[in-house]
Amino acid sequence: MNKIRVLIVDDHAMFRQGICALLKSCDDIEIVGEASDGKEAIEKVQQLVPHVVLMDIGMPGMGGLEATRRIHKESPGSKVVALTQHEDREYVLSLFRAGARGYIPKTATTSELASGIRAVHKGDSFIHPSVATTFVEEYLMRAGDVKDEYERLTDREREILQLIAEGHTNKVIAERLFISVKTVLRHREGIMEKLGFRNRTELIKYAISKGLIEMPLKP
């Protein structure tokens, strides 16, 4: 059986030794190395090519956040799982933005740690239940932002948005709404600015997501 190769990164030797002892009971996991800071972690990843890197974040010198960014960019085959005591919302989100594929608090059980390693090795992401609410709140917040953006559109802009998404030209839209082409273009620019889009394709995708038009059927 091919074992999951794991590198442990933490500035406390006793903690690294403790993790090694805990994971020895897992027949499918092998500790291939240790590192005490971010710089050493990058070097060990290049030398040992682990499947999973258990990364502490708060370390002297190069911290785990920067090391995660570098590993994600330079050694994408090695997946980073953040192993830290911090559970602050922005802190956790910053880890995933940096390229981490999992988050496990240092208070987690051995079975939770092993489950996280296995999940990330398979290509999934792993979020410990203690911070799952953070990601639900982030999703709801983003959903709310999209709703607010749509609410900012005037009734006329919503009409024009739908007609653009349906594929009508500026001239046809102007004729349908009894306004000038210049006015259509002005409204179109306003819609793009409010929604943060750059082209008609993005507008169509947005209109589909809002249920303004149906997704075209494949032939």
C-alpha positions in Angstrom: 0.0 0.0 0.0 1.3 3.4 -1.0 1.4 5.6 2.1 0.5 9.3 2.3 3.8 11.1 2.7 3.5 13.9 5.3 5.8 16.7 6.3 5.3 18.4 9.7 6.1 22.1 10.0 6.1 23.7 13.5 8.7 25.7 15.4 8.2 23.6 18.6 10.1 20.4 18.5 7.9 18.8 21.2 4.8 19.5 19.2 6.3 17.9 16.1 7.3 14.9 18.0 3.8 14.6 19.5 2.2 14.7 16.0 4.6 12.0 14.8 3.6 9.8 17.8 -0.1 10.3 17.2 0.1 9.5 13.5 2.2 6.4 13.9 -1.0 4.5 14.6 -2.2 5.3 11.1 -1.0 2.5 8.7 -1.6 4.6 5.6 0.3 7.7 6.8 4.1 8.1 6.8 6.0 11.1 8.3 8.8 11.8 5.9 10.3 14.9 7.5 10.0 17.9 9.8 10.7 21.6 9.5 10.9 24.4 12.1 10.0 27.4 9.9 8.6 28.4 6.6 11.9 28.7 4.8 12.9 25.2 5.9 9.5 23.9 4.9 9.9 25.1 1.3 13.3 23.4 1.1 12.0 20.1 2.6 9.1 20.1 0.2 11.4 20.4 -2.7 13.7 17.6 -1.3 11.1 15.2 0.0 8.1 15.9 -2.2 5.4 15.1 0.4 1.8 14.6 -0.5 0.6 16.7 2.5 2.3 19.4 4.5 0.9 20.0 8.0 1.7 23.7 8.4 1.8 25.8 11.6 1.2 29.4 10.8 2.7 31.5 13.6 6.4 30.8 13.3 9.5 33.1 13.6 11.3 34.1 10.4 9.2 33.1 7.4 5.7 32.3 8.7 3.4 29.6 7.5 1.2 31.9 5.5 4.0 33.0 3.1 5.4 29.4 3.0 1.9 28.2 2.0 1.8 30.7 -0.8 5.2 29.6 -2.0 4.5 25.9 -1.8 1.1 26.3 -3.5 2.8 28.2 -6.4 6.1 26.3 -6.7 5.1 22.7 -5.6 1.4 22.3 -6.3 1.6 18.6 -5.8 2.2 19.0 -2.1 -1.1 20.1 -0.5 -1.0 22.3 2.6 -3.1 21.7 5.7 -3.0 24.5 8.2 -2.5 23.2 11.7 -2.9 26.1 14.0 -4.6 27.4 17.2 -6.1 30.5 15.5 -9.8 30.4 14.6 -10.4 34.1 13.7 -12.6 34.4 10.6 -10.3 36.5 8.5 -7.3 34.6 9.6 -8.8 31.3 8.5 -10.0 32.7 5.2 -6.5 34.1 4.5 -5.1 30.6 4.8 -7.3 29.3 2.0 -6.6 32.3 -0.1 -2.9 31.6 0.2 -3.5 28.1 -1.1 -4.2 25.9 1.9 -6.5 22.9 1.2 -7.4 22.2 4.8 -7.7 23.7 8.2 -7.3 21.7 11.5 -7.1 23.3 14.9 -4.4 22.1 17.3 -7.2 21.0 19.6 -8.4 18.4 17.0 -8.4 14.7 17.8 -6.1 12.1 16.1 -8.9 10.8 14.0 -9.8 14.3 12.9 -6.2 15.0 11.9 -6.0 11.8 10.0 -9.3 12.4 8.3 -8.1 15.8 7.2 -4.8 14.4 5.8 -6.7 11.7 3.8 -9.3 14.1 2.4 -6.7 16.6 1.1 -4.6 13.8 -0.3 -7.6 12.6 -2.3 -8.0 16.1 -3.8 -10.7 17.3 -1.5 -10.7 20.2 0.9 -11.0 19.7 4.6 -12.6 22.2 7.0 -12.8 21.3 10.7 -16.3 21.7 12.1 -15.0 24.4 14.5 -14.7 26.9 11.7 -17.3 25.6 9.2 -19.6 28.4 10.3 -17.0 30.9 9.1 -17.3 29.6 5.5 -21.1 29.5 5.7 -21.1 33.2 6.8 -18.7 34.1 4.1 -20.9 32.5 1.4 -24.0 34.3 2.8 -22.2 37.6 2.9 -21.1 37.2 -0.7 -24.7 36.2 -1.7 -26.0 39.3 0.1 -23.5 41.5 -1.8 -24.7 40.2 -5.1 -28.3 40.9 -4.1 -27.4 44.4 -3.1 -25.7 45.0 -6.4 -28.8 43.9 -8.3 -31.0 46.1 -6.1 -28.9 49.1 -7.0 -30.1 48.8 -10.6 -33.0 51.0 -11.7 -36.1 49.4 -13.3 -34.9 50.7 -16.7 -31.5 49.2 -16.2 -33.0 45.8 -15.3 -35.1 46.0 -18.5 -32.0 46.7 -20.5 -29.9 44.1 -18.7 -32.5 41.4 -19.6 -32.7 42.5 -23.3 -28.9 42.6 -23.6 -28.8 39.1 -22.1 -31.4 37.9 -24.6 -29.1 38.9 -27.4 -30.8 42.1 -28.7 -28.7 44.8 -30.3 -28.6 48.3 -29.0 -30.8 49.5 -31.8 -33.5 46.9 -31.2 -33.4 47.7 -27.5 -33.8 51.4 -28.2 -36.8 50.7 -30.5 -38.5 48.4 -28.0 -38.1 50.9 -25.1 -38.7 54.0 -27.2 -35.4 55.6 -26.3 -32.3 56.5 -28.2 -29.4 54.3 -28.9 -27.2 56.8 -27.0 -29.5 56.4 -23.9 -29.2 52.6 -24.2 -25.4 52.8 -24.3 -25.4 55.1 -21.2 -27.6 52.7 -19.3 -25.4 49.8 -20.4 -22.3 51.5 -19.1 -24.1 52.1 -15.8 -25.1 48.5 -15.5 -21.5 47.4 -16.2 -20.1 49.7 -13.6 -22.6 48.8 -10.9 -22.2 45.0 -11.4 -18.4 45.2 -12.0 -18.6 43.5 -15.4 -16.5 44.1 -18.5 -18.3 42.4 -21.3 -21.6 41.0 -22.5 -20.6 37.4 -21.7 -20.4 38.3 -18.0 -23.8 40.0 -18.2 -25.4 36.9 -19.8 -23.9 34.6 -17.1 -25.2 37.0 -14.4 -28.6 37.1 -16.0 -28.8 33.3 -16.0 -27.7 33.2 -12.4 -30.5 35.6 -11.4 -33.1 33.7 -13.4 -33.7 36.6 -15.8 -33.1 34.3 -18.8 -32.9 30.5 -19.1 -29.7 28.7 -19.9 -29.6 27.9 -23.6 -30.3 24.2 -24.3 -27.4 22.3 -25.9 -28.2 21.0 -29.4 
